[in-house]
Amino acid sequence: MQNSDTSAWWQHGVIYQVYPRSFNDGDGDGIGDLAGIIARLDYIAALGVDAIWLSPIFPSPMADFGYDVADYCGIEPLFGDIETFDRLLAQAHRRGLRILLDFVPNHSSDQHPWFQESRSSRDNPKRDWYIWRDAKPDGSPPNNWISDFGGSAWEWDEATGQYYLHAFLSEQPDLNWRNPQLKAAMIDVLKFWFDRGVDGFRIDVLWHIVKAEGLPDNPPNPDWTPDRTERDRLIQRHSTDQPEAHAISAEFRALADQYNDRLLVGEIFLPHDRHARWYGTVDRPQVHLPFNFQLIESAWDADGLRDLMAQYLDSLPPHGWPNWVLGSHDAPRIAGRVGEAQARVAMMLLLTLRGTPTLYQGDELAIGKVEIPPDRIRDPQHFRQPALDIGRDPSRTPMPWDASPNAGFSAAEPWLPFNPDWATRNVAAQDADPSSMLALTRALLALRRQESALSIGAMRLLDAPAGVIAFERAHLDRTLTILLNLTDAAIAVPWDTVPLLSTLDGEPQAGILRPDEGLVLQ
């Protein structure tokens, strides 16, 4: 069955996240780049995905590896130039792949010309493009806000005698979206890339971009314990999710809707009821997809996952389309969390749930936990709170393409080490193995493309034995059943229909889910 012509491409499509530094190196310096991505576009297209989301590729000092942007309308020389980007866009479109860029609106780099002007004097016209405040009478910061990377969210500027706000690193000063000139300049950024042919944006920390008037203290979190990040000592009541941010989100959507088939994905970490508000209303929509991180954040437990799936789907407004994320450049690898056997089950879950899935590079190989030697750690989040072991480097290790030196990723030693089993866990090895994780991922994506029930169909959760998630997907006259065994034991589950796909080799056993087995049933 073919996908309905009435659904948007992003409703029946799949997004593939590429972390450019770690995907493929085209110039031999050990760091991935745009030319390297172009060289691997056939691989991405053959997976069966529909769009590529690129983590930031803009000029940056790389204090936070691109999330500190120094020029929103340029290309970081490490990755290439604007001509190379245009070539990537054209080559992707030729293969039927769309390109999403990572828009970072909450903060810029402290090396951005805007901030350089802003900090040059208190009366500079761009002073109010950032958030500056006087110290308290005792010289302390203006309020108690904590950076997401730990420590005060305020940095003292000796030259002008004020503090500036930074929700993340001090090298990432927060932009002031209450300033109309700043807002207009950032809207122009979106127009620049839309006019160039970009198919949409993933919007970084969207719920952060406006702060409460007066910048009052955030309340303490009574549930905080020392094993949690310093950020969580406070409830971010006044520093995030302000009503004015929703109005800006609606402006972003209104702009996107002036172009055909553009997609906006918002990064938003909030409880269900507040998360759902980022869809906006039918009359004034906001982002198409507020990112749903439930599968990343929750324990791998059938009952718990079933409950969160039901709660999430129930929370959506009637016009809201679901989405699911299993991994990202910020989150521990799913195979590292649950093991390779369950990572296969997780992949089936991701690609059969109702909604738009985002697949992170390397998860199709079941790359697991990677230990980074102390002298090769790069992530500033680790260095700010090393005792918590929350560094993101293990999720950002380079893609292993084959068993040649440097795994076919680069002619030079890569910026981060590979997964320890790269010589056998790589694209070439799995491409030759019909039972590999890569083969399973391709089969699931092909089935999803073939069966409209799996992409745009309705979904109904089913009762199931402990340890099992079961649901139906239905479209027109076609109904499929998905059974997922989240345990390492065989479980009796009544079924006698035709299996279309199993996560395991061998013939499925009627009425039984084998250990670590997922099934799609006709």
N, C-alpha and C positions, 0 to 999 in steps of 0.2 A: 504494500500500500504506500502511496506517495504522500508526502506532507501536504497539508491543506494550503491552498494559495492564499487563504485569508489570514494566516499567521505571519507575524513579522519574522525576519530571518533569525533574530536573536531568541525568539521563543522556541523554535525547533532546532536551533543551532547549539554548538558547543564552543566554548572559549578555551584557548590554550595559552597559559601564561609563560612567556619567555623572560628569563632574567638575563639581559644581554651580556653582562660580564662573564657569565658562566655557560652560555649556550654553545658558541663556536667562535674560534679566533681566526679571523681572515688575514691578519697581518703579522702573526708570529711573535707578538709581544707577551703572550701568556694571559691576555685579557680578551674576552669575547667582544665582538663588535658587529656592526651592521653588515659588513661584507660577509662575515661568518654566517650570519642568519640567512642572508640571501643564498649562500651555498647549500643550506639545509632546508630550503623551502619545500622541496619535493618530499622530504621526509615528513614534514608537518602536514602537507596536503594529503599524503598517503595514509596518515593516521585516520583521517575522516573528520577532522574538526573544521570549524567554520570561520574562526577569527583568532587572531593573535593579539594578546595584550602584552605590550612591551613595558617593562619597568623603566624608570626614567632614563632618557637618552640625551638630556639637555646639558649644556655646559655647566660644570659643577666642580668645586674644589674637592668633592668626594668625602667630606667630613662624615656624611651618612650615605655614602655610595649612591649619590644622585638625587636623594630626597632633599638636598640643599641646592636649589636651582639658582644659578647665577645669570641665566638668560633663558626666558621661557620660549623664545622663538628661534633658537639655534640648536646645533647638535654638538655634543661633547666630542672634541677631537680624538679622544681615546676610542670612540665608537665610529668615527667617520666624519662626514660632512653632509650638508643639506642635499647635495647632488646624490650621494649614496643613499640617503633616506628616500629621496624621490624614486630612485631605482628600486629600492626595497618595496615601496608602496606599489609601484607599477607591476613588479614581478609577483607580488602577493595577489593583487587583483587579477592578474592573468591566470592564476591558479584557483580562482574562486575564493581566496582567503581575504578577509577584512582585517584591518589594522586598527587597534585601539591604543592610544597613548595614555601615559600616566600623568594626569594633571595634578599638581601639588599646590593647592590654593591657600593653605593655612599659613605657610611660611616660605620665605625665600632663603637663599644663602646670605650670610653677612658680607659676602663679596659681590652681591648683586649691586649694580650701579644705583638702584633705588635706595638701598640701605646705606650705601656710601654717602649719598646726598643727605639722607635722613639724619645720619649721625654727625654730619659736618657742623651743624649748628642748630640751636633751638628754633630759629626763625626760618630755616630752609623750607621751601614750599612742599617738600616731600617729608617733612618731619612727621606729619600726621598720617603718612602712609603706613607707619608702624605704630606700635603701642608703647608709648613712653610715659613714665610717671615719676613724680618726686618720691624720694625716700620718706619713710616715717620720721618723726622728730628725732628718734634715736639712731637714724641712719639705716635702719633695716629695710628690707624690701616692702613694696606697697601692700602686699597681702600674703597669705600663707600658701599660695598655689605651688604645687610640686610639679616639676617636669616629669613627663612620661619616662624619661631616662634616669630619673632620680635627682635629688637636690632641688634647690629653689628654681622656680620657673622665671626668675628675674636675674638679669645680669647688669651690673653697675658699669656705666660708661663715664670714665673719669673726665673726659674732655668736655662733655656737656652737662655733667652733674645730675644725671637722671638714670633710672633703670629702664631697660627695655624687656619686654615679655618674650619668652621662648617656651613653647609647650614641649619642645624636644631639646636638642642640643643648643648651647649658647650660640653656636655658629648658624642656627636656624631661627632668626627672629620672626615673630608672628606678624603677619600683615594685618592692617586695620581695615576690615571690610565695612566699617561704618563710614569710611571716607569715600565719597562718590567718585573722586578721581581715580583712586586705587581700584575700585570696583570696575570702572569703565576700562581701565588699562588691562585688567585680567579678563574681562569679557572679550576684549580685542585679541587676546592670546588665543582663546577658543576659536574665534573667527579666522584667525591666521591659519590654524591647522585644519579647520573644516574646509576653508577655501582651497587648501592644498590637496584635499581629497581624503583626509583621515576619516575613518568610519565611526569614531566615537572616542570616549574617554573613560578610564577608570579614575575616579576622583578621590585622591588621598585624604584621609581623615576628615571627610566632609562635615561631620558633626561638630568639629572643633572650630569652624572658621569664624564664628561670632561669639563674643564674650558678653556677659551681663553688664548692663550700664552700671557704672560705679565700681566695678570689679570687687565685689564683696568677698570676704573669706569663704572658702569652701568648708562645709561641715566635716568633722572627723568621721571616719568610718569605724563604727563600733565593732565590726567583725574582722578588722585587720589583725594579722599575726605576722611575726617577723620573717616567716618563710615566704611572704608575698612581697611584691615589688613595693618600693617606697611610694610610688605613685598612688597605690591603693590605700595609703593611710588616710586619704581624704576622699570624699564623694564629690565628683566633679560636677556639682550642681550648677555652678555659675560660670564655669570655664568651657562648657560644652553644651550642645543641643539647645541652643537658644531659639526662640520663635523667629527672630530675624534671619537665622540661617536657612530656615525653610523657605522664606521668601526669595532668598538668593538661589536656592536650589531650583525653585520654580522658574526663575529667570534663565538659568542654565538650560532647563528643559525647553522653554519657549524658543531659545536660540537654536537648539538642536533640531527642533521640529520645523524650523525654516529650511532645513536641509533634508534630503530624502534618506530615510532608513538609517539615521544616525542613532547611536546607543550611548546612554550615560549609565555608568555603574558607580554607585557611591559606597565608599568604605565607611561602614557605620557599625560600631559595637554598642548596642543598647538592648534593653529588655524588649520583649515582643511588641508591647503596645506602643512604645515610643519608636521602635524600629519601623513599624508599619506606617507611621505618619510620613515617612520620607518618600512614600509613593505619591503623596499629595492627594488631590481630589480629581474626580473626572473632569471638572471644569478648569482646575489649575493643577495639572500633574507636575510631579517633581522628577527625580531620577527614575529611569525605567526599572533598574534593579538595585535596590539597597542590598549590598552584599550580605549573605546569610552565612555566618561562620559556625553554625551549630555543630556540624560534623567534626570540625577541628577542635572545638572547645570542650566537647563532652566525652565522658568515659565510654569505652567501647563495650556497651552493655545493651542487650536487645531490648529489655523493658524500658530503660532510660531513653534510648534512641527512638523507640516507637512513640513514647510520650512527647518527646521534643518535636518530632515530626508532626504529630497531630496538633500540638499547641502552635507551632509555627504556621502551619497551613490554615488553621482556624483564625489566626491573627490577621491574615492578609485582607485588605479591602477587596471588594468584588472586582475592581479593575486591576488589582495587583498580581503580577506574574511571579511565581516562586523562583528561587535560584539556590544553588548549593555549591559549596567549596570544600574540597577535601584536603588541600595542601596549598602552601604559598611560600614565598621567600621569607616570610616572617614566622612560620609555624614549623614545629618538628615534623619530619617526614612520617607519613602514615605507616609505612612499612617498619620504620624504627619504633613506632608506638605499639603496633599490634602484631608485628611479624609478617612475613611474606604471605603465609597461607591466608590470613585474614585480610591482608592488603588486597588480595584478589576479590574477596567478598566485598570489601569496601568499594572497589572499583565498579563492581556490578551494581551496588547500591547507588553510587553517584550517578551512573549513566542510565539508570532506569527510573529514578524518582521523577515526579512531575516538576518541571522547572528547568531553567537553564543551568547546566553544569559548567564549572571552571576547573580545568585539569592543569596541574602544575608540572612543568618540565621535569622529567626524571621519574615521576611517579608511575609512568607507564613502564618503567623498568623495575619497579619496586626497590629503588635505592633505599637503603635502611639507614640506621644510625651511623654517623661518621664522627670519629673522635678527631678533633683538631689539635695538633701539637701546640703547646703554649706559645712557641715562638712564631706560629703561623696564624694565630687568632687576629682577626681584622675588625670585627664588629664593635663599634663604640658602645653598644648596649651592654656587652659583656664587661668592658672595662669600667663602666659606671657602677655596676653592682655585681662584681665577680663571684661573690659567695652564692648567688642564686642560680648560677649556671643557666642563664637565659640568653646566651649568645645565639645569634641567628646564622652564623657561618655554616653549621652542619646542613642547613637547608639550601645553601647557596653554592655547594661544591660543583665543579664543572661537569657537564654532560660527558660521559664516556661513550665514544662512538665506535671504537674498535680496540683491538689488543695491541696496536702499534705503540711506539713510544709516545708518551703523553696522551694516550687514549684517542688519538686522532683529533683531539680538541685543539692542539696548538703545536707549533714547531718548538716552542719554549716551555719551560716549567710553568704551570698555571699559577694564578694568583692565590688559589686555595688548593689543598690536596683533593684527590679523587676519593670516592668511596673505596674502602680497602679491597673489595672484590672486583674492582673495575676490569681486570684482565678477563674475567668470565662474565661479569654483569655489565654488558655494554650493548649498544644497538645492533652491531653486526652479529654478535653471538645470539641475541634473542631473535633477530630477524630470521636466523636459520633454524630456530627451534619452534615447532608448531605448538608446543605446550607452554611457551614462555608467557610472562606477564605482558610483554609487548603484543604477542599474538592475541591474547585474551582482550586487551584493550582495543585493538583494531577490530576484533570480532564484535565486541559490544558496540562500538561506534558505528560499524556497518549495520548491525541489527537495528540500532536506534534510528539510523537514516532510512532503513527499509520499512520500519513499522511505525506508522503515525501514532499508534497507541502509546509508544514509548517516548515520543517527543511532545506532542500536543494533547495527548489523551487525558481524560479524567483519571483521578486516582482515588482508590478506596482502600483503607487499611483493613486487614483481616485479622481475626483471632488466630493465634498460633501458640504452640507449646513454648514453654520457657526456653530461652536461648535462641528463638527464631523470630525474624521479622518477615511478615507476609503482607503483600498488597497486590491489588489489581490495577492494571492500566487499561483503559477502554477508549476506543474511538470508532464511531459509526458501528459497524457490525463486528468489530474485532476486539477481543478481550484477551489480555495476557496476564498471567499470574507470576509474581516474583516471590521466591522463597529463599531466605538467607539464613544459613546456620552460623551463628556467631560463636560457636563453641568447637572444641576439638573432639566431640563425641557424636556418634550417629544418633539421629533423632527421628522417631516415627512421625511423619506428617502425611496425612491422606492426600495422595495425588495419583492420577492415572491418565493424565493428558500427555500430549506429545512434548518432550523437552526440546526447546530450540537451542539452548546454550547452557552449559555448565561451567563453573569455574575450575572443575577438575577433569582430568583425563578419564577415559573409560566410560562405560555405559552407566548412566544414572540408574538407581534401583527404585522401582516403583514403590511409592508409599514410604520411602526413606530419604532423609537428607544425610548424606555422608558427612563425616567430620570436615569442617571448614568448607562446606559446599554452598554455592549459590546456584539457583536454577531460574531460568526464564522458561515458562511453560505456555504452550499454545492452548 
